C-alpha cells in the first residue's frame, strides 16, 4: 500500500515522469488487483483513476489489464 502512496505523490509532483514507464506501472497495478486486501484494491482503483485523468491520451492502451482486474473484483 505504501508503494501506491509513493506513486500518488510522484503523480502529484510530475505526471510526465510516468510516460517512459507507463506500461510497467499499469502492469504492476493490474497484478495488484489480485491482492486479497479490499483496501489495497480500493487504493489501486483510486490511483488508476488519478493516473487516467492525469494522462488521458496516454493511459488508455496500458490500462486495459488494470481495468480487467478491477472489474473482475466487482463480483465479490
C-alpha positions as CSV (number, residue, x, y, z in Angstrom):
1,X,0.0,0.0,0.0
2,X,2.9,2.3,0.7
3,X,4.1,1.9,-2.9
4,X,0.8,3.2,-4.2
5,X,1.0,6.1,-1.9
6,X,4.5,6.9,-3.3
7,X,3.2,6.6,-6.8
8,X,0.4,9.1,-5.9
9,X,3.0,11.5,-4.5
10,X,5.1,11.2,-7.7
11,X,2.0,11.8,-9.8
12,X,1.2,15.0,-7.9
13,X,4.8,16.2,-8.5
14,X,5.2,15.5,-12.2
15,X,2.8,13.4,-14.2
16,X,5.1,13.3,-17.2
17,X,7.7,11.2,-15.3
18,X,5.3,8.2,-15.8
19,X,5.4,8.3,-19.6
20,X,8.5,6.3,-20.1
21,X,7.3,3.6,-17.7
22,X,3.6,3.7,-18.1
23,X,3.3,0.2,-19.4
24,X,5.3,-1.2,-16.4
25,X,3.3,0.9,-13.9
26,X,0.0,-0.3,-15.4
27,X,1.1,-3.9,-15.4
28,X,2.1,-3.6,-11.7
29,X,-1.3,-2.1,-11.0
30,X,-3.0,-5.0,-12.9
31,X,-1.1,-7.6,-10.8
32,X,-2.0,-5.7,-7.6
33,X,-5.7,-6.1,-8.3
34,X,-5.4,-9.8,-7.3
35,X,-4.4,-8.8,-3.8
36,X,-6.9,-10.2,-1.2
37,X,-6.9,-7.0,0.8
38,X,-10.0,-4.9,-0.1
39,X,-8.2,-1.7,1.0
40,X,-5.5,-2.4,-1.5
41,X,-8.0,-2.9,-4.3
42,X,-9.6,0.5,-3.4
43,X,-6.1,2.1,-3.3
44,X,-5.3,0.6,-6.7
45,X,-8.6,1.7,-8.2
46,X,-8.1,5.3,-6.8
47,X,-4.6,5.6,-8.2
48,X,-5.5,4.1,-11.6
49,X,-8.3,6.7,-12.0
50,X,-6.0,9.5,-10.9
51,X,-3.4,8.4,-13.5
52,X,-6.0,8.1,-16.2
53,X,-7.3,11.6,-15.5
54,X,-3.7,13.0,-15.4
55,X,-2.7,11.3,-18.7
56,X,-5.9,10.6,-20.6
57,X,-4.4,10.3,-24.1
58,X,-1.6,8.0,-23.0
59,X,-3.2,5.6,-20.4
60,X,-6.0,4.0,-22.4
61,X,-3.9,1.3,-24.1
62,X,-2.0,0.5,-21.0
63,X,-4.9,0.4,-18.6
64,X,-6.8,-2.4,-20.1
65,X,-5.4,-5.1,-17.9
66,X,-5.8,-3.0,-14.8
67,X,-9.5,-2.3,-15.7
68,X,-10.0,-6.0,-16.4
69,X,-8.6,-6.9,-13.0
70,X,-10.7,-4.3,-11.2
71,X,-13.9,-5.3,-13.0
72,X,-13.3,-8.9,-12.1
73,X,-13.4,-7.8,-8.4
74,X,-16.9,-6.3,-8.8
75,X,-18.5,-9.8,-8.4
76,X,-17.2,-10.2,-4.9
